[in-house]
Amino acid sequence: MILNWPNRLTIARMILGSVATALLLDERPAFRAAALVTFAIAALTDLLDGYLARRYGWVTNLGRFLDPLADKLLVSLALIGLVQIGLVPVWAAWVIIGRELLVTGLRMIAAYAGVLIMPSRMGKLKTVFQMTAVFMYLALAIPWPGPGVLPLELHEALARAVLIAAVALAVFSGLDYIRRNRHLIKRLLW
């Protein structure tokens, strides 16, 4: 099977998520800055692969399955790293990662049964908030030599607010996902 460009970008996003997290766990400022840049590039591949797939008709079932999985992996790995260095509260990571595991598990069961469940608009919005929150916290992980773009207290407050919104969207989109697919879930599990 030959991979098209959107699928290659999706796989690259999975790899870059691991690289960003490894860089984040090194305390040196240059490595933390590299983690931020690597995460940003990985997040941008999400926009690019979707654009290419739609623009050139390169949409595949593999891409439909891997794209949301790559997003979940990217965000989950970053959250684990941010919890490890003490920037993100454990409960927030648990809620987000738990939701991702639940939804991914259900999607895999459905895919095994030959049913492809597409992400919802709320799920896509959740991903945007999660990636934004991670980006903001990654920026907080870097010990900047001078004043940042925002005062530190304001940056921390905004990052916290975006994270709380991401957690809320994770819960609501997870419940919406179960509600919208309850007939399928019942059929697959019982």
N, C-alpha and C positions, 0 to 999 in steps of 0.2 A: 504494500500500500504506500503510495506516494503522498506525503503531507503537503498541503497547500500552504501559502504564506500565512493566512490567519491562524491555522493550527500550529504552525511553527512558532508564531508569536505567543500563542497560548502556552505552549510547552516552555518557551523561554521565560514567561512570567512565573511559572512554577519554579524553575531553577533560580531565577533572580530573587524570589522570595526567600529561599534558603540562604543565598549569598547575603542578602540584606540583613537577615537575622544574625548570621555569623559575624558580620561586621559590627552590628549593634552591640554584641556582647563583649567586644574589645573596648576597654575604657579610654583608649587614646582618642583625642578629639578628631583626628583625621579619619579614623575608622568610623566613628559615629557620623561624620559628615558624609562619608562614602555610603554608609547605610541609608541615609536620607536620600541621596542622589539615586542609588540603586532602586530603592522603593519607588521613587517618583518615576523612574524609567519603566519599571515593571507595571505601575498603575497606568501609565500612558499606553502601554501595549494593549491594555483592555479596550481603550478607545480605538486604537489603530486596527486591531484584528477585526472588531465589529464593523468598522467602516469598510475595510477591504472585502470582507465576506459579503456584505450587502451590495457594495458598489460593483463588484465584478462577478456576483453570483457564485461565490465560492463557499456558500453555506453548506455545511455537511452535518450529518448526525453526530460524527465524532466531535466536531467543533461545538455543536449545541450541548454536548455532554461535558466536554473538557473545559469550556470557557467559564461556566460558573464554578466548576471545581477548582480551577486555577485561581479565581478570585478568592474563594474561601481559604485556600491554602496560603495565599499571599497574606491575607489579613490575619489568619490564625497564627501563622509563624511569627509575624511582627508583634502581635499581642502577647504571645508567649515570651518573646524577648523583652518587651516593655514591662511585663510583670516581673521578669527575672531581675531587671535593673531597678525595680521599684517605682516606676513612673505611672503605671496603670494599675488600678485596683484589681485584685484577683477576681472579685465577684463579677466585674464587667466582662472580663475575658471569659469566665465560665459561662455566662449567659450567651454571649455571642458565639463562642466556639460550640457550646452545647446545641444551640439552634442550628448551626451549620452542620454538625454531625447528624442531627435528626433529619434534616431536610435532605442532605446528601444520601443518607441511608435509604430514605423512602424513594428518592429518585433512582437509586441503584436497583432497588427491588422492582420498581416500575420498568426500568430499562431491561432488566432480566426477563420480564414478562412481555417485552416488546412494545412498551408504551413509553413515549418520550414526553416528559413533563417540562414545559418551558418555564423560565423564570417570569415572575410577575413584575409589573411596574414598581410596586412597593418594594419588592426584593432588589430591584436595580437601584432604587433610591437608597435603600439600606446600605448597599455596597458603596455608594458614593459617600455617605456619611461615615462609614467605617474607614474607608481609605483616607478621607479627609482627617478624621480623628487620629489615625495612625501617623499620618504625615505631620500633623501638629505636634504630637508627642515625640516623634523622632527629632523634630527641630528643637524641642526642649531638652533632648538628651545631649545635645552638643553644647559644651561650655564655650559660649561666644566670648571673644576677647573684649568686646565693647558693647554698647547698647544695641539691642536688636531692633527690628522694624517696629515691634510693639513693646511696650513696657512688659517685663517678665510676668508681673501679676495679672495683667490683662491677657497675655498669651495663655497662661495657665488656666484662667477662668474660661476663656473661649474654647480651649482644648477640652476641658471638663464638660462644658455645655454640649459640644459636638459629640463627645463620647456618650453622654447620657442620651442624646437624641438617637445615636446609633444603636444603643442598647434597646431603647424603646421601639425603634423600627425593627430590630431583630425579633423582638417578642411579637409585635403586631403582625409583621410579615410572615413569621412562622405560623402563628394562629390562622392567618388568612390562607396560607399555603395548605394547611390541614383542612380548613373549611372548604376551600375550592376543590380539593381532591379527595374528600371524604368517601365518596362512592368508590373510587379507585382503590383507596387505602383499605376499605372494608373488603373489597373483592380480593385484593392481593394478600391480606393478612389472615383472612378467615376462610 
